[in-house]
Amino acid sequence: MEKYDERLLISQLSEPKQQRKAFEMVVRQYSEQLYWQIRRIVLIHDDANDVLQNVFVKAWCHLDTFRNESRLSTWLYRIALNESLDFVRRKRPQVGLGEDAAAGVADMLMADKYFDGDLAEARLQEAIAKLPDVQRAVFNLRYYENMKYSEISKITGTSEGALKASYHIAVKKISDYFKSHD
C-alpha cells in the first residue's frame, strides 16, 4: 500500500482545490486499518463496512474541525471508535447484545464467510465481546494495533493510568474466560 506524507495530506485537505483528491488519499491510506479496528468492535463484516463508510462521511463533513493538534490518524481512529461504540449501543437493544449474546459470538464468527480466523481466534473475540465497551476498545487498540497508551489516550480522551488499568482488567477477564471455557 502506498504511504502518504501526513503533513502534506493535512495541508492539501485545507486547500479547497486539492481537498477532494487529498481525501481520496486519506481513504486509501487508512481504510484497511480503520476497518479492522471497527470490525473488532462490531464483529460483523457488513456492519464494519457500514460503520467505516460513516466514519469517512463524518470525517469529510467535519474536516474543518480537524485542528492539527494530533495526527490525522489519531483523529480518524477517534471518529472510528466513537462510531463503532455508537453502532454497538444502538444495535444492542435490537439483538440483545450483552453478556448472554456474547456467548454466541464464536459460532457467529465461524459462520461468517469473511471471518478467516480459527476457533481460538473466534473464542478470543467471544471473550472480548463480553468486555464493557471501553475495555474492549482499549484492549483492541493495545493488543491488535500495538498502540502506545499515550496514543490511545489521545483517541479516547482518557488518562494513561486509567487506560493501563482498563487494559490490565480486560486481560484478566479474557484470561479468566479461557480458564472457565477449557
Secondary structure in CASP SS format (residue, H / E / C, confidence):
PFRMAT SS
TARGET T0000
AUTHOR 0000-0000-0000
METHOD secondary structure of the structure
MODEL  1
M C 1.00
E C 1.00
K C 1.00
Y C 1.00
D C 1.00
E H 1.00
R H 1.00
L H 1.00
L H 1.00
I H 1.00
S H 1.00
Q H 1.00
L H 1.00
S C 1.00
E C 1.00
P C 1.00
K C 1.00
Q C 1.00
Q H 1.00
R H 1.00
K H 1.00
A H 1.00
F H 1.00
E H 1.00
M H 1.00
V H 1.00
V H 1.00
R H 1.00
Q H 1.00
Y H 1.00
S H 1.00
E H 1.00
Q H 1.00
L H 1.00
Y H 1.00
W H 1.00
Q H 1.00
I H 1.00
R H 1.00
R H 1.00
I H 1.00
V H 1.00
L C 1.00
I C 1.00
H H 1.00
D H 1.00
D H 1.00
A H 1.00
N H 1.00
D H 1.00
V H 1.00
L H 1.00
Q H 1.00
N H 1.00
V H 1.00
F H 1.00
V H 1.00
K H 1.00
A H 1.00
W H 1.00
C H 1.00
H C 1.00
L H 1.00
D H 1.00
T H 1.00
F C 1.00
R C 1.00
N C 1.00
E C 1.00
S C 1.00
R C 1.00
L H 1.00
S H 1.00
T H 1.00
W H 1.00
L H 1.00
Y H 1.00
R H 1.00
I H 1.00
A H 1.00
L H 1.00
N H 1.00
E H 1.00
S H 1.00
L H 1.00
D H 1.00
F H 1.00
V H 1.00
R H 1.00
R H 1.00
K H 1.00
R H 1.00
P H 1.00
Q H 1.00
V H 1.00
G C 1.00
L C 1.00
G C 1.00
E H 1.00
D H 1.00
A H 1.00
A H 1.00
A C 1.00
G C 1.00
V H 1.00
A H 1.00
D H 1.00
M H 1.00
L H 1.00
M H 1.00
A H 1.00
D C 1.00
K C 1.00
Y C 1.00
F C 1.00
D C 1.00
G C 1.00
D C 1.00
L H 1.00
A H 1.00
E H 1.00
A H 1.00
R H 1.00
L H 1.00
Q H 1.00
E H 1.00
A H 1.00
I H 1.00
A H 1.00
K C 1.00
L C 1.00
P C 1.00
D H 1.00
V H 1.00
Q H 1.00
R H 1.00
A H 1.00
V H 1.00
F H 1.00
N H 1.00
L H 1.00
R H 1.00
Y H 1.00
Y C 1.00
E C 1.00
N C 1.00
M C 1.00
K C 1.00
Y H 1.00
S H 1.00
E H 1.00
I H 1.00
S H 1.00
K H 1.00
I H 1.00
T H 1.00
G C 1.00
T C 1.00
S C 1.00
E H 1.00
G H 1.00
A H 1.00
L H 1.00
K H 1.00
A H 1.00
S H 1.00
Y H 1.00
H H 1.00
I H 1.00
A H 1.00
V H 1.00
K H 1.00
K H 1.00
I H 1.00
S H 1.00
D H 1.00
Y H 1.00
F H 1.00
K H 1.00
S H 1.00
H C 1.00
D C 1.00
END
